[in-house]
Amino acid sequence: MGRHDEWRKVAKKARRKRLRKEFAIRRSLLIKEEEEKKLKSPGYQRWLKEQKELEEFAEEEEKRVRNEREKKWIEDEKMAQEKWKKEQEWIKKEALRRARKEKLIREEWERELKKMEEEKAKKRQEEENAKKKREMLIAQIDDYMNGERDDLPEELTASIETQPGKSLCPFFAKTGSCKYKSECSRNHVRPGISKTLLFPGLYSHFSLDGAKHTEYDTDVSLEYEYSETYKHFIEFYNDIKYELEKYGKLTQLKVCLNTVAHLRGNVYVSFSSEREALVVYRRFNGRFYAGRPVSVEFIDIPVWKSAICGLQFANKCPKGDSCNFLHVFKNPGRQFHNADRMIELTSKKRCNWSESPPDHGHQRSRKRRRSNERDITRKHRRRSHTRRSSRRSRDLKRNSHSERRHEKKRDYYYSWSTSSSSSEDS
């Protein structure tokens, strides 16, 4: 490139710069003229005035809004301060209330602890007193059993009622046992001490235990005969009678053959005095017989004739061995037969004075009626004796035949013991 081209380039640039400058000067002059013209026009002056008024109004509105906002903020701040103060006061009151409540709880807990300690001390004292009283009662019972005192404290002789105020349970009143036990809706009156003792479930035999399965196994009765059961009963009877007679005079001894649960194997024993019954109660409670624990209860049977089922020996009881009255074994040798009939020995009447003369004709008819009744009784006894002898001979034949067929050893032997281990060892 030559020097002319460079000069030309610089000249063009300078010319463009000059033209732009002149154009800018003319444009600024035109704008200035237009502005001056605009300023001189009344419409523009009016518009400026309106704009100024609008700006002033906007400023005033903005100032008013700002003042209102500030005023509202101040009010909100005051309300927040008041609310915060109230919250602080509530927090203080709540803290005081909580502290007061905790103090009350602490005081109550301390009172409860103190009360519990007092109750523990009281209970401990009551236990000690009860222990001393029990020891004293045991000593009194021992003295009574040894014959050193004639009577017992009232606590031991008082009766116990299960449902006080309700009617008496007829079965418990007659037999001393009820199938509902303590859940019975009627009243069971149990004496504190009496002459009669009950050994629940002491006697056990296959004929009694297996009879409850007759509903499911109708052939179970073929495994035994009554003669075998009675033979087993005689051994049991002699065993317990020998043991019981060591402690007093027996007036009644009955063994139940009922199959119902509350009468099955029950043994009823009566002594001539309460002292002898108490001795037996103390000696036999907790012992073991044939490996099973023995329990003893005091009961009261006012009339044995009403306790024993009257239709048993006539084989007319509709319920059989499931009867709720006592079905008992016949004692060998008709022992305690008078106790079954409850013969009350009374003194002869000495009535020499009366309001009317004696009716001798009536007395003669009464004597005649009694003699007739005695004759009928003798005839009945002869017939029953012949029936019994024939039945006995038939049973002996059957027993001999069954013994030849089914001769075997006994499963266990009855033995008295004071613990289960000693009974098993014996």
Buried (B, 14 or more C-beta within 10 A) or exposed (E): EEEEEEEEEEEEEEEEEEEEEEEEEEEEEEEEEEEEEEEEEEEEEEEEEEEEEEEEEEEEEEEEEEEEEEEEEEEEEEEEEEEEEEEEEEEEEEEEEEEEEEEEEEEEEEEEEEEEEEEEEEEEEEEEEEEEEEEEBEEBBEEBBEEEEEEBBEEBEEEEEBBEEEEBBEBBBBBBBBEEEEEBEBBBBBBBBBBBBBBBBBBBBBBBEBBBEBEEEEEBEEEBBEBBBBEBBEEBBEBBBEBBEEBBEBBBBBBBBBBBEBBBBBBBBBBEEBBBBBBBBBBBBEBBBBBEEBBBBBBBBEEBEBBBBEEBEEEEBEEEBBBBBBBBBBBEEEBBEEBBEBEEEEEEEEEEEEEEEEEEEEEEEEEEEEEEEEEEEEEEEEEEEEEEEEEEEEBEEEBEEBEEEEEEEEEEEBBBBEEBEBBEEE
